[in-house]
Amino acid sequence: MNDQHPDSLPPNYFDDVYRASNDPWAFTSSPYERAKYADTLAALPRPHYPRAFEIGCSIGVLTAQLAPRCGHLLSVDVSEAALTQARQRCASLPQVEIRRLQVPNEFPAGQFDLILLSEVGYYWSRPDLTRAADQLLAALGPGGQLLLVHWTPFVPDYPQTGDEVHAFFLEKTRPGGPLRHLHGHRADNYRLDLLEKAN
Protein backbone atom coordinates (compact mmCIF):
# COMPACT_ATOMS: atom_id res chain seq x y z
CA MET A 1 0.00 0.00 0.00
CA ASN A 2 1.22 3.50 -0.79
CA ASP A 3 1.51 5.20 2.60
CA GLN A 4 1.89 8.66 1.02
CA HIS A 5 -1.68 8.49 -0.30
CA PRO A 6 -3.66 6.60 2.32
CA ASP A 7 -7.10 8.05 1.58
CA SER A 8 -9.50 7.06 -1.17
CA LEU A 9 -9.51 9.45 -4.11
CA PRO A 10 -12.46 11.88 -3.76
CA PRO A 11 -15.15 12.44 -6.41
CA ASN A 12 -13.73 15.88 -7.31
CA TYR A 13 -10.51 14.16 -8.45
CA PHE A 14 -12.54 12.47 -11.20
CA ASP A 15 -14.64 15.54 -11.94
CA ASP A 16 -11.42 17.46 -12.61
CA VAL A 17 -10.15 14.68 -14.89
CA TYR A 18 -13.36 14.69 -16.96
CA ARG A 19 -13.38 18.48 -17.12
CA ALA A 20 -9.96 18.29 -18.74
CA SER A 21 -11.02 15.63 -21.27
CA ASN A 22 -14.26 13.93 -22.33
CA ASP A 23 -12.42 10.61 -22.59
CA PRO A 24 -9.37 10.92 -20.33
CA TRP A 25 -8.40 7.24 -20.48
CA ALA A 26 -9.13 6.86 -24.22
CA PHE A 27 -11.84 4.25 -23.58
CA THR A 28 -13.32 4.83 -27.03
CA SER A 29 -10.09 4.78 -29.05
CA SER A 30 -7.35 2.84 -27.24
CA PRO A 31 -6.39 -0.60 -28.66
CA TYR A 32 -5.40 -1.52 -25.08
CA GLU A 33 -8.90 -0.75 -23.79
CA ARG A 34 -10.55 -2.51 -26.74
CA ALA A 35 -8.54 -5.69 -26.10
CA LYS A 36 -9.19 -5.48 -22.35
CA TYR A 37 -12.94 -5.14 -22.85
CA ALA A 38 -12.96 -8.20 -25.13
CA ASP A 39 -10.94 -10.10 -22.51
CA THR A 40 -13.33 -8.97 -19.77
CA LEU A 41 -16.43 -10.16 -21.62
CA ALA A 42 -14.76 -13.44 -22.66
CA ALA A 43 -13.94 -14.17 -19.00
CA LEU A 44 -17.63 -14.34 -18.08
CA PRO A 45 -18.73 -17.99 -18.34
CA ARG A 46 -22.49 -17.42 -18.41
CA PRO A 47 -24.35 -16.15 -21.45
CA HIS A 48 -26.83 -14.24 -19.29
CA TYR A 49 -26.83 -12.59 -15.85
CA PRO A 50 -30.30 -11.56 -14.62
CA ARG A 51 -28.98 -8.80 -12.31
CA ALA A 52 -25.56 -7.21 -12.72
CA PHE A 53 -23.79 -4.32 -11.01
CA GLU A 54 -20.91 -2.39 -12.60
CA ILE A 55 -18.90 -0.17 -10.27
CA GLY A 56 -17.10 2.70 -11.98
CA CYS A 57 -18.79 2.70 -15.38
CA SER A 58 -17.16 5.99 -16.45
CA ILE A 59 -18.49 7.05 -19.88
CA GLY A 60 -20.25 3.73 -20.45
CA VAL A 61 -18.12 2.10 -23.16
CA LEU A 62 -17.90 -1.28 -21.41
CA THR A 63 -21.43 -0.83 -20.06
CA ALA A 64 -22.86 -0.85 -23.57
CA GLN A 65 -20.93 -4.02 -24.43
CA LEU A 66 -21.93 -5.83 -21.23
CA ALA A 67 -25.62 -4.86 -21.39
CA PRO A 68 -26.75 -7.50 -23.95
CA ARG A 69 -25.77 -10.22 -21.48
CA CYS A 70 -27.76 -8.73 -18.60
CA GLY A 71 -31.42 -8.71 -17.70
CA HIS A 72 -30.81 -5.58 -15.62
CA LEU A 73 -27.47 -3.76 -15.37
CA LEU A 74 -26.95 -1.13 -12.69
CA SER A 75 -23.89 0.94 -13.63
CA VAL A 76 -22.58 3.61 -11.28
CA ASP A 77 -19.83 6.20 -11.10
CA VAL A 78 -18.90 9.15 -8.87
CA SER A 79 -18.51 11.66 -11.71
CA GLU A 80 -21.64 13.28 -13.11
CA ALA A 81 -19.66 14.44 -16.17
CA ALA A 82 -18.83 10.81 -16.97
CA LEU A 83 -22.39 9.66 -16.29
CA THR A 84 -23.83 12.21 -18.73
CA GLN A 85 -21.86 10.52 -21.50
CA ALA A 86 -22.76 7.04 -20.23
CA ARG A 87 -26.47 7.88 -20.31
CA GLN A 88 -26.18 9.09 -23.89
CA ARG A 89 -24.19 6.02 -24.95
CA CYS A 90 -26.67 3.61 -23.35
CA ALA A 91 -29.90 5.50 -24.14
CA SER A 92 -31.15 2.71 -26.43
CA LEU A 93 -30.48 -0.03 -23.84
CA PRO A 94 -33.57 -0.25 -21.58
CA GLN A 95 -31.98 -2.85 -19.29
CA VAL A 96 -29.28 -0.36 -18.23
CA GLU A 97 -29.80 1.84 -15.15
CA ILE A 98 -27.14 4.50 -14.62
CA ARG A 99 -26.78 6.22 -11.26
CA ARG A 100 -24.34 8.45 -9.42
CA LEU A 101 -23.13 6.42 -6.44
CA GLN A 102 -19.99 6.51 -4.32
CA VAL A 103 -19.15 3.01 -3.14
CA PRO A 104 -18.56 2.15 -0.28
CA ASN A 105 -20.20 5.25 1.24
CA GLU A 106 -23.32 4.37 -0.75
CA PHE A 107 -24.40 0.94 -1.91
CA PRO A 108 -27.52 -0.29 -3.74
CA ALA A 109 -30.07 -2.60 -2.20
CA GLY A 110 -30.73 -6.09 -3.49
CA GLN A 111 -28.64 -9.01 -4.70
CA PHE A 112 -26.69 -9.46 -7.90
CA ASP A 113 -25.64 -12.40 -10.07
CA LEU A 114 -22.60 -10.48 -11.33
CA ILE A 115 -20.56 -7.62 -9.92
CA LEU A 116 -17.89 -6.05 -12.10
CA LEU A 117 -15.10 -4.16 -10.36
CA SER A 118 -12.92 -2.89 -13.19
CA GLU A 119 -10.27 -0.19 -12.74
CA VAL A 120 -11.75 1.01 -9.44
CA GLY A 121 -10.30 -0.87 -6.46
CA TYR A 122 -6.96 0.91 -6.43
CA TYR A 123 -8.71 4.25 -5.91
CA TRP A 124 -9.87 3.07 -2.47
CA SER A 125 -7.94 3.21 0.78
CA ARG A 126 -7.46 -0.14 2.49
CA PRO A 127 -10.29 0.60 5.00
CA ASP A 128 -12.64 1.53 2.14
CA LEU A 129 -11.59 -1.57 0.18
CA THR A 130 -12.43 -3.67 3.25
CA ARG A 131 -15.84 -2.00 3.58
CA ALA A 132 -16.55 -2.39 -0.13
CA ALA A 133 -15.56 -6.07 -0.08
CA ASP A 134 -17.99 -6.74 2.77
CA GLN A 135 -20.76 -5.00 0.82
CA LEU A 136 -19.95 -6.88 -2.38
CA LEU A 137 -19.99 -10.23 -0.61
CA ALA A 138 -23.33 -9.44 1.01
CA ALA A 139 -24.79 -8.36 -2.34
CA LEU A 140 -23.75 -11.48 -4.25
CA GLY A 141 -26.34 -14.22 -4.30
CA PRO A 142 -25.22 -17.84 -3.93
CA GLY A 143 -23.11 -18.64 -6.97
CA GLY A 144 -22.90 -14.95 -7.84
CA GLN A 145 -19.73 -13.91 -9.62
CA LEU A 146 -17.29 -11.09 -8.98
CA LEU A 147 -15.03 -10.09 -11.87
CA LEU A 148 -11.96 -8.02 -11.01
CA VAL A 149 -9.94 -6.25 -13.74
CA HIS A 150 -7.21 -3.77 -12.82
CA TRP A 151 -4.20 -1.95 -14.24
CA THR A 152 -1.10 -3.29 -12.48
CA PRO A 153 1.68 -0.67 -12.87
CA PHE A 154 2.25 1.62 -9.89
CA VAL A 155 0.53 5.03 -10.08
CA PRO A 156 1.72 7.59 -7.50
CA ASP A 157 -1.75 9.14 -7.01
CA TYR A 158 -3.47 5.85 -6.23
CA PRO A 159 -3.73 4.51 -2.65
CA GLN A 160 -3.12 0.92 -3.82
CA THR A 161 -1.96 -1.07 -6.83
CA GLY A 162 -4.11 -3.41 -8.85
CA ASP A 163 -2.09 -6.35 -7.55
CA GLU A 164 -2.81 -5.34 -3.95
CA VAL A 165 -6.55 -5.18 -4.69
CA HIS A 166 -6.57 -8.65 -6.28
CA ALA A 167 -4.44 -10.13 -3.51
CA PHE A 168 -6.93 -8.77 -0.97
CA PHE A 169 -9.86 -10.54 -2.64
CA LEU A 170 -7.91 -13.73 -3.34
CA GLU A 171 -7.31 -14.06 0.41
CA LYS A 172 -11.07 -14.72 0.63
CA THR A 173 -10.75 -17.78 -1.63
CA ARG A 174 -8.75 -19.84 0.86
CA PRO A 175 -10.38 -23.09 2.04
CA GLY A 176 -13.51 -22.24 4.00
CA GLY A 177 -13.56 -18.69 2.65
CA PRO A 178 -16.61 -16.97 1.17
CA LEU A 179 -15.30 -16.99 -2.42
CA ARG A 180 -13.94 -19.46 -4.95
CA HIS A 181 -11.35 -18.53 -7.57
CA LEU A 182 -12.66 -19.71 -10.94
CA HIS A 183 -9.87 -18.40 -13.14
CA GLY A 184 -7.51 -15.52 -13.70
CA HIS A 185 -4.61 -14.35 -15.79
CA ARG A 186 -2.25 -11.48 -16.44
CA ALA A 187 -2.02 -9.51 -19.65
CA ASP A 188 0.20 -6.58 -20.55
CA ASN A 189 -0.31 -4.05 -17.73
CA TYR A 190 -3.49 -5.51 -16.26
CA ARG A 191 -4.78 -8.61 -14.52
CA LEU A 192 -8.15 -10.32 -14.40
CA ASP A 193 -9.62 -12.66 -11.78
CA LEU A 194 -13.09 -14.22 -11.70
CA LEU A 195 -14.41 -15.18 -8.27
CA GLU A 196 -17.65 -16.91 -7.31
CA LYS A 197 -19.52 -16.79 -4.03
CA ALA A 198 -19.55 -20.13 -2.27
CA ASN A 199 -23.04 -21.53 -1.68
Phi, psi and omega in degrees: 000143181274104186291342179285340181228071188283340186270153173298148177290134185280161179306324183293339173301315182284323176301318179296319180298315182285336174292327181284332182203138178294332183223071190295335180254014176055041180300328185274343189234345187282127173301326176300311181295319180300314179293322180292320177298316179298319178296317180300311181292323179293336181286343183277119188280344184260141179289338186214137175237115184302317180227121181232154183225119179250119180263123180081057185283345181054232186270007168087016182293310177290325178307311182296328180281328180281329188308318182299343180261010184235139171288317175216130181236113174266117181241129186230157175205165180268347185257119179294327178298318178293319184294328177301316178292320180298319179296320178294316183294328185253016185300331182266011183246092188294340180280354182264128173244124183246127183222151171276122184208137179248093176284137008265003180294333175228145180209138184287155176280164174096178181244156185230149176273337179214133170236129179251119176243094186239119177059043181228319191303328183284351175281346183268145168293165178299318176299320179290324175299318179297315178298314181298318180299318178298319179294317181297316180297319179293330184274346178278127173288168177305129183080000177295150186246145178239118180253122179253131176220121184214143170299135185258334179298152179292135175236120187304326182289337191272138180297332183219168173262164175300321179297321179295322179296314181293320178299323179299313181288325181293336173301332183278000179259006177295160180309129182085357180281172185281348184234154170245144177267113181276312174191166179191160176198165175255143170237185178296112173073007172211164175226158184224133175221133177251123182243154180226138179289131179291143180287000000 
